[in-house]
């Protein structure tokens, strides 16, 4: 993994930031298998919808530490058009170490692209206030796609 000028192996990353990925605590209710086999995961006291999303949260923490992002907000509601509001996984403000310093980007982690997300994609292209980085895949293999915002 390369972030800025720093290179880390996955083992170095785990030693530096820890790998305390854990399933959420038992609630006493019967376990229900998710529609897309996503396993909810808790990392540093926060619940994520999947192991992949929690793993990407670790990556974002590294980006914060290296100055690529100055701030990262989680679960941010954004209005898309007059009648639609979506909640994106993260909104990041680029830091001084980024060529896009000062700009914003919405970040969505998708293990599986759903029909609802395809609708959000169309709305974002028309009304999105800034670009969206779509991160697809699992905790081990990621594919990145940038979706320009419509700026309306």
DAKABEL-V272535 format. One line per field, one symbol per residue. phi: phi as a letter, one per 20 degrees, with the letter a starting at -180 (. if undefined). psi: psi as a letter, one per 30 degrees, with the letter a starting at -180 (. if undefined). burial: I if it has 9 or more other C-alpha atoms within 8 Angstrom, else O. Layout:
BEGIN
phi = ???
psi = ???
burial = ???
END
This chain:
BEGIN
phi = .ccmeedcefffffffdncefcffffdneffdffgdmfdgcdclndedfbfffffffffffffffenfdebcddldfcfcnfccccdefbcddfefedfdgnedbeccecfbeegfffffgffffedgfbfdedddpcfdcdcdcddffemf
psi = kkjbfkkkleeeeeeeflihkklllkfflkkkkleggkjkkkkhgkklfleeeeeeeeeeeeeeefgekekkkkikkkkjafgkkljlelkkjkaffkfgkfllkkkkkjekjleeeeeeeeeefefkfllkjkjkaaffjkkkkkjklfg.
burial = OOIOOOOIOOOOIIOOOOOOIOOOOOOOOOOOOOOOOIIIIIIOOOIIIIIIIIIIOIOIOIIIOIIIIIIIOOIIOOIIIOOOIIOIIIIIIIIIIIOOIOOIIIIIIIOOOOOOOIOIIOIIIIIIIIIIIIIIIIIOOIOOOOIIIIOO
END
